[in-house]
């Protein structure tokens, strides 16, 4: 207790603490302390007061008797007053059962405010003793879940941004964040690994193909076999290949995303006895770091016809979403997952470091993760955009630029539909995240298209004569004009965020020219 209170009154890890003071607390504590700035001595006195019941009764609590949580706003919400924070924390502690409102003896607690976090989030810290004033223990059973439900009610009561209770993204640790900062990476490793796994899983039609794709994309893969078995895989973990002298950091599927557990992934793959046997063989080869057993379609280069086919499938999904009720959370989560996977696959192919496309993939992935998934079975002939991930993972510099343009338009339109769903359900955090990320991705694609396009070999009348010796001059010239009109599609074969302009910009033609801006594209 004393160490925590001294930290609250101190400068913080990055000198972010400003004027630490109490905004609320139990009646006994607030009778002695006001909102004056805390120092080390007053912090220790408060800690001693909070610990009094524990010291008097000697009650032991498994795992420690100190309860600590923070209530935080997003930076976009601005700041609340001390009075507002005081009201909120009093309501929170009443609902959590620390006060007389629970019908039991109260526990001692305090709420400390010390300015915004490094990211600009206004917040308060609540610290309490889990030993009540009569020596009994506060019941911590399912306290995290209860805390989330209480916060949802407080958001409504005080007119704050309401976080959806349907969706929830997996978090990451401060150590992961610090590692990314130390290595100069724009995101934590957990997010980059999850993005690759989501793209590979969505691009695959079988479990064995998923294992091969993940390994092909540079991931280390290992299965978790059922106890005493070597032919039944119940889970998996993956890791980025570490630098020389470093150890790999492994992530389980469910720890990366609620939609990435092996049972959830299997819902989207073909399930036959032959596929199961093939999958076990590939898992075993991956665990032993051996070559893939039976290479499949992950080695194939998609044809131009496939580009158009799968782009149209994304368009069909978008049209399907137009008639999908907002309450059909599973359908919207599935669409968000497939669209996220496609953006993630595109990012892997054209962004040297995670950029706007990767960020768009992550924002969509937040919409793909539900707290609880209803039991569903894949419907035969259901509209799906899974093929987009397969196409983009297999894309090469020889892929047609017009195909890229069509694919991006369809993906952006689908992201816009998901954005509109969140807007209609008042999920403002998702609305802001998707707007910002998709607009940024669009600007990068448009900017790169204007800056660099891969010029095909220019057709001439002489080459046409050689190719079609039987055609008359007028027909040859008509074909030449039509061919040149098709040159210069607006999306290049390779894109790199922030790349300096090189070469001549080629304007969009015909239906490619669009006056709309932002996420509407």
C-alpha positions in Angstrom: 0.0 0.0 0.0 2.7 2.5 0.9 4.7 1.8 -2.3 1.7 2.4 -4.4 0.7 5.7 -2.7 4.3 7.0 -2.8 4.3 6.3 -6.6 1.0 8.2 -7.0 2.5 11.2 -5.2 5.8 11.0 -7.1 6.9 12.3 -10.5 5.8 9.1 -12.5 7.9 7.0 -14.9 8.1 9.9 -17.4 7.6 12.9 -15.1 3.9 12.9 -16.2 2.5 13.3 -12.7 1.3 16.8 -12.0 -0.2 18.0 -8.7 -1.3 14.6 -7.3 -4.3 15.1 -4.9 -7.4 13.2 -3.6 -10.7 13.6 -5.3 -12.6 11.1 -3.2 -12.2 8.5 -0.5 -13.9 6.8 2.4 -15.6 9.0 5.1 -12.8 8.6 7.7 -10.1 9.5 5.2 -11.8 12.5 3.7 -12.4 13.9 7.2 -8.7 14.4 7.6 -7.5 15.1 4.0 -8.6 17.6 1.5 -7.5 18.2 -2.1 -4.1 19.7 -1.3 -1.2 18.4 -3.3 0.2 15.1 -1.9 3.9 14.6 -1.0 5.7 11.6 0.3 4.8 12.1 3.9 1.1 12.6 3.3 1.1 9.6 0.9 2.6 7.4 3.6 0.0 8.7 6.1 -2.8 7.8 3.7 -1.4 4.4 3.1 -1.2 3.8 6.8 -4.9 4.8 7.2 -5.9 2.5 4.3 -4.0 -0.4 5.9 -5.4 0.1 9.4 -7.9 -2.8 9.4 -5.4 -5.2 7.9 -2.9 -4.3 10.5 -5.4 -4.5 13.4 -7.0 -7.8 12.5 -4.1 -9.4 10.7 -6.4 -10.7 8.0 -4.5 -12.3 5.1 -5.8 -12.1 1.6 -4.5 -14.6 -1.0 -2.5 -12.7 -3.6 -2.4 -9.5 -1.6 -4.9 -7.2 0.0 -4.3 -4.1 -2.1 -7.0 -3.3 -4.7 -5.9 -0.9 -7.5 -7.5 0.2 -10.7 -7.6 3.2 -12.9 -10.6 4.8 -14.6 -9.5 6.5 -17.7 -11.0 8.6 -20.6 -9.7 8.6 -24.1 -7.7 11.7 -25.0 -10.4 12.9 -27.4 -12.9 13.2 -24.6 -11.0 16.0 -22.8 -11.0 16.3 -19.1 -13.4 16.1 -16.2 -13.5 18.3 -13.1 -12.4 17.0 -9.7 -16.1 17.0 -8.6 -17.1 14.8 -11.6 -14.3 12.4 -10.9 -15.3 12.3 -7.2 -18.9 11.5 -8.1 -17.8 8.8 -10.6 -15.4 7.1 -8.1 -18.0 7.2 -5.3 -20.5 5.5 -7.6 -17.9 3.0 -8.8 -16.9 2.0 -5.2 -20.6 1.7 -4.2 -21.3 -0.6 -7.1 -18.2 -2.7 -6.5 -19.2 -3.4 -2.9 -16.5 -1.4 -0.9 -18.9 0.9 0.9 -21.8 0.7 3.3 -24.1 0.5 0.2 -23.1 -3.2 0.1 -24.9 -3.9 3.4 -21.5 -4.9 4.9 -18.8 -3.1 6.8 -17.0 -0.6 4.5 -13.4 -0.9 3.3 -11.0 2.0 3.3 -10.2 3.6 -0.1 -9.0 6.7 -1.9 -9.1 8.1 -5.4 -6.0 10.0 -6.6 -5.8 12.3 -9.6 -2.4 13.4 -10.9 -2.9 14.8 -14.4 -3.2 13.1 -17.8 -1.1 10.1 -18.9 1.7 10.3 -21.4 -0.9 9.8 -24.2 -3.2 12.6 -22.9 -5.8 10.4 -21.1 -7.5 12.0 -18.2 -7.7 9.4 -15.4 -7.9 8.7 -11.7 -6.4 5.9 -9.6 -8.4 4.1 -7.0 -6.7 2.2 -4.3 -8.5 0.3 -1.5 -7.9 -2.3 1.2 -9.6 -5.6 0.5 -10.0 -6.0 4.3 -13.1 -4.4 5.6 -13.2 -2.4 8.8 -14.6 -5.4 10.7 -11.7 -7.7 9.5 -13.7 -9.6 6.9 -12.6 -9.8 3.3 -14.0 -8.0 0.3 -15.2 -10.6 -2.3 -13.0 -10.4 -5.4 -14.8 -13.2 -7.3 -15.4 -12.1 -11.0 -14.4 -8.6 -9.9 -12.9 -7.7 -13.3 -16.0 -8.6 -15.2 -18.1 -6.7 -12.6 -15.9 -3.7 -13.0 -16.4 -3.7 -16.7 -20.2 -3.8 -16.3 -20.1 -1.0 -13.7 -18.0 1.2 -16.1 -20.5 0.6 -18.9 -23.3 2.0 -16.6 -21.2 4.9 -15.5 -20.5 5.8 -19.2 -24.2 6.1 -19.8 -24.9 8.0 -16.5 -22.3 10.6 -17.1 -22.6 11.0 -20.8 -19.1 9.6 -21.6 -18.1 7.7 -24.7 -19.7 4.3 -24.4 -17.5 1.3 -25.1 -19.2 -1.6 -26.7 -19.9 -4.5 -24.5 -20.1 -6.8 -27.5 -16.5 -6.5 -28.8 -13.2 -6.6 -27.0 -9.7 -6.5 -28.2 -6.8 -8.4 -26.6 -4.4 -6.2 -24.7 -0.6 -6.1 -24.5 1.8 -5.6 -21.6 3.9 -2.5 -20.7 6.9 -4.7 -21.3 5.8 -5.3 -24.9 5.3 -1.6 -25.4 8.7 -0.7 -24.0 10.3 -3.4 -26.2 8.7 -1.9 -29.3 9.8 1.6 -28.3 13.4 0.4 -27.6 13.6 -1.3 -31.0 12.1 1.7 -32.8 9.0 -0.3 -34.0 5.7 1.4 -34.7 3.7 -1.3 -33.0 4.1 -4.1 -30.5 5.2 -7.5 -31.8 1.9 -9.1 -30.7 0.0 -7.0 -33.2 2.3 -7.6 -36.2 2.2 -11.4 -35.5 -1.6 -11.4 -35.1 -2.0 -9.5 -38.4 0.1 -12.1 -40.3 -1.8 -15.0 -38.7 -5.2 -13.4 -39.5 -4.2 -12.9 -43.2 -2.7 -16.4 -43.5 -5.7 -18.1 -41.9 -8.3 -16.1 -44.0 -6.4 -16.9 -47.2 -6.4 -20.6 -46.5 -9.0 -23.2 -47.3 -7.5 -25.9 -45.0 -5.6 -26.1 -41.8 -2.5 -27.5 -43.5 -2.5 -24.6 -46.0 -2.6 -22.2 -43.0 0.4 -23.8 -41.4 2.3 -23.6 -44.7 1.3 -20.0 -45.3 2.4 -18.9 -41.8 5.8 -20.5 -42.3 6.1 -19.0 -45.8 5.5 -15.6 -44.3 8.4 -16.1 -41.9 6.7 -17.2 -38.7 7.8 -19.9 -36.4 4.9 -22.3 -35.8 4.3 -25.0 -33.2 1.3 -27.0 -32.3 -0.2 -28.0 -29.0 -1.1 -31.7 -29.1 -3.7 -33.3 -26.9 -2.3 -35.0 -23.8 -0.7 -38.2 -24.7 -1.4 -37.8 -28.4 0.6 -36.9 -31.4 -2.2 -36.9 -33.9 -4.7 -34.5 -32.3 -3.8 -30.7 -32.3 -5.8 -28.7 -29.8 -4.0 -25.3 -30.1 -1.0 -23.5 -31.5 1.4 -20.7 -30.9 3.5 -18.6 -33.3 6.5 -16.3 -33.1 8.5 -14.0 -35.2 11.9 -15.3 -36.2 14.3 -13.7 -33.6 17.5 -11.9 -34.3 20.7 -13.8 -33.7 21.3 -14.3 -30.0 17.7 -13.5 -29.0 15.0 -15.9 -27.9 11.7 -16.2 -29.8 8.6 -14.7 -28.1 5.6 -17.1 -28.6 2.0 -16.1 -28.7 -1.0 -18.4 -28.4 -3.8 -17.9 -30.9 -6.4 -16.8 -28.4 -3.9 -14.4 -26.7 -3.5 -12.5 -30.0 -7.2 -12.2 -30.8 -10.5 -13.7 -29.8 -11.0 -14.7 -33.5 -7.6 -16.4 -33.8 -8.1 -19.4 -31.5 -7.7 -22.7 -33.3 -11.3 -23.8 -32.9 -12.5 -20.4 -34.2 -10.1 -20.6 -37.2 -11.3 -24.1 -38.0 -14.8 -22.9 -38.6 -13.6 -21.3 -41.9 -11.6 -24.3 -43.2 -12.7 -27.4 -45.0 -12.9 -30.3 -42.6 -12.4 -33.8 -44.0 -10.4 -36.8 -42.7 -7.9 -36.3 -45.5 -7.4 -32.6 -44.5 -7.0 -33.6 -40.9 -4.2 -36.0 -41.7 -2.5 -33.5 -43.9 -2.8 -30.9 -41.2 -1.2 -33.1 -38.6 1.7 -33.8 -41.0 2.3 -30.1 -41.5 2.0 -29.3 -37.8 4.6 -32.0 -37.0 6.9 -30.7 -39.7 6.6 -27.2 -38.4 7.3 -28.3 -34.8 10.5 -30.1 -35.9 11.5 -27.2 -38.2 11.4 -29.5 -41.3 10.4 -28.7 -44.8 6.7 -28.5 -45.6 5.3 -31.9 -46.4 3.0 -31.1 -49.4 3.2 -27.6 -50.9 -0.1 -26.4 -52.2 -1.8 -23.4 -53.7 0.2 -21.0 -51.5 2.9 -21.3 -54.1 0.7 -20.4 -57.0 0.6 -17.0 -58.8 -3.0 -15.8 -59.2 -4.3 -15.0 -62.7 -5.9 -11.8 -63.8 -9.3 -13.5 -63.9 -8.9 -14.4 -60.2 -8.1 -10.8 -59.3 -11.4 -9.7 -60.8 -13.3 -12.6 -59.3 -12.2 -12.0 -55.8 -12.5 -8.3 -56.0 -16.1 -8.8 -57.1 -16.6 -11.1 -54.1 -15.6 -8.3 -51.8 -18.2 -6.1 -53.6 -20.8 -8.8 -53.1 -20.0 -8.9 -49.4 -20.4 -5.2 -49.2 -23.8 -5.4 -50.8 -24.8 -8.2 -48.4 -23.9 -6.0 -45.5 -26.3 -3.3 -46.7 -29.2 -5.6 -45.7 -27.5 -7.1 -42.6 -29.1 -6.0 -39.3 -26.7 -4.2 -37.0 -27.7 -6.7 -34.2 -26.2 -9.6 -36.2 -22.8 -9.2 -34.5 -21.4 -12.5 -35.8 -22.0 -11.4 -39.5 -20.4 -8.0 -39.0 -17.4 -9.5 -37.1 -16.9 -12.1 -39.9 -16.9 -9.3 -42.5 -14.5 -7.2 -40.4 -12.2 -10.1 -40.0 -12.0 -10.9 -43.7 -11.5 -7.2 -44.6 -8.8 -6.8 -41.9 -7.0 -9.9 -43.2 -7.0 -8.4 -46.8 -5.6 -5.1 -45.6 -3.0 -7.0 -43.5 -2.0 -9.1 -46.5 -1.6 -6.0 -48.6 0.5 -4.4 -45.9 2.8 -7.3 -45.9 3.4 -7.0 -49.6 3.9 -3.3 -50.0 4.8 -1.7 -46.6 8.4 -2.2 -45.6 7.4 -1.2 -42.0 3.8 -1.3 -40.7 2.1 1.8 -42.0 -1.5 3.0 -42.8 -2.6 -0.3 -44.4 -1.4 -2.2 -41.3 -3.2 0.3 -39.1 -6.4 -0.1 -41.1 -6.1 -3.9 -40.6 -5.7 -3.5 -36.9 -8.7 -1.2 -36.5 -10.9 -3.6 -38.5 -9.5 -6.5 -36.4 -11.0 -4.7 -33.3 -14.4 -5.0 -34.9 -13.8 -8.7 -35.6 -13.3 -9.8 -32.0 -16.5 -10.5 -30.0 -16.6 -11.3 -26.3 -18.8 -14.3 -27.1 -19.3 -15.9 -30.4 -22.6 -17.6 -31.1 -22.5 -21.2 -32.2 -22.6 -21.0 -36.0 -21.9 -23.3 -38.9 -20.6 -22.0 -42.2 -23.4 -21.8 -44.8 -22.9 -23.3 -48.2 -22.5 -20.6 -50.8 -22.3 -17.8 -48.3 -20.8 -14.5 -49.5 -17.1 -14.3 -48.4 -14.1 -12.0 -49.1 -11.6 -14.6 -48.0 -10.2 -14.8 -51.5 -8.9 -11.2 -51.3 -6.3 -12.2 -48.7 -5.1 -15.1 -50.8 -4.7 -12.8 -53.9 -2.9 -10.1 -52.0 -0.5 -12.5 -50.2 0.4 -14.0 -53.6 0.7 -10.6 -55.3 3.8 -9.8 -57.3 5.3 -6.9 -59.1 3.8 -8.3 -62.3 0.2 -8.1 -60.9 -2.0 -5.9 -63.0 -2.4 -2.3 -61.6 -6.0 -2.0 -62.6 -6.7 -5.1 -60.5 -5.1 -3.5 -57.5 -7.3 -0.4 -58.1 -10.5 -2.5 -58.2 -9.5 -4.5 -55.1 -8.7 -1.4 -53.1 -12.0 0.3 -54.0 -14.0 -2.7 -52.9 -12.1 -3.1 -49.6 -12.4 0.6 -48.8 -16.1 0.4 -49.5 -16.5 -2.6 -47.2 -14.6 -0.8 -44.5 -16.9 2.1 -44.9 -19.9 -0.2 -44.4 -18.4 -1.4 -41.1 -17.7 2.2 -40.2 -21.3 3.1 -40.8 -22.5 0.1 -38.7 -20.5 1.4 -35.7 -21.8 4.9 -36.3 -25.3 3.7 -36.3 -24.7 1.9 -33.0 -23.0 4.9 -31.4 -19.6 3.1 -31.0 -17.7 6.3 -31.4 -14.2 4.8 -30.6 -14.6 2.4 -33.6 -15.9 5.2 -35.8 -13.0 7.5 -35.1 -10.4 4.6 -35.5 -11.8 3.4 -38.8 -12.2 6.9 -40.2 -8.7 7.8 -39.4 -7.0 4.6 -40.6 -8.9 4.1 -43.8 -8.5 7.7 -44.8 -4.8 7.4 -44.2 -4.5 4.2 -46.2 -6.4 5.8 -49.1 -4.1 8.8 -49.1 -1.0 6.6 -49.2 -2.4 4.5 -52.1 -3.5 7.6 -54.0 -0.2 9.4 -53.3 1.9 6.5 -54.3 -0.2 6.0 -57.4 0.5 9.6 -58.5 4.1 9.4 -57.5 5.1 6.1 -59.2 3.4 3.8 -61.6 5.0 0.9 -63.3 5.0 1.8 -67.0 4.3 -1.1 -69.3 6.1 -1.4 -72.5 4.5 1.2 -74.8 2.6 -0.3 -77.8 3.5 1.2 -81.2 1.8 0.8 -84.6 4.9 -1.1 -85.9 4.5 -3.7 -83.1 0.8 -4.1 -83.8 1.6 -4.7 -87.5 4.0 -7.5 -86.5 1.4 -9.1 -84.1 -1.6 -8.7 -86.6 -0.2 -8.8 -90.1 -3.7 -9.4 -91.6 -5.4 -6.2 -90.2 -5.8 -3.0 -92.2 -4.3 0.3 -91.2 -7.5 1.8 -89.8 -8.2 -1.2 -87.5 -4.6 -1.2 -86.3 -4.8 2.5 -85.4 -8.0 2.0 -83.6 -6.5 -0.8 -81.5 -3.5 1.4 -80.7 -5.7 4.2 -79.4 -7.7 1.7 -77.3 -4.6 0.1 -75.9 -3.0 3.4 -74.9 -6.3 4.5 -73.2 -5.9 1.5 -70.9 -2.4 2.3 -69.9 -1.7 4.0 -66.5 -4.1 2.5 -64.0 -4.1 4.4 -60.8 -2.8 1.8 -58.4 0.9 0.8 -58.8 2.1 -2.8 -58.5 4.3 -1.9 -55.5 3.6 0.8 -52.9 5.7 2.1 -50.1 4.3 4.6 -47.6 6.2 7.9 -47.5 8.2 7.2 -50.6 9.5 10.2 -52.5 7.8 10.9 -55.9 9.7 9.4 -58.8 8.7 9.2 -62.4 5.7 10.7 -64.2 2.2 10.7 -62.6 -0.4 8.9 -64.7 -3.9 10.2 -64.2 -6.8 8.0 -63.5 -9.1 7.4 -66.5 -12.7 6.7 -67.0 -14.5 5.1 -64.0 -11.2 5.2 -62.0 -11.5 9.0 -61.6 -13.5 9.8 -58.5 -14.4 13.1 -57.0 -15.2 11.7 -53.6 -12.7 12.0 -50.8 -11.9 10.4 -47.5 -13.5 7.2 -46.3 -16.2 7.5 -48.9 -13.7 6.2 -51.5 
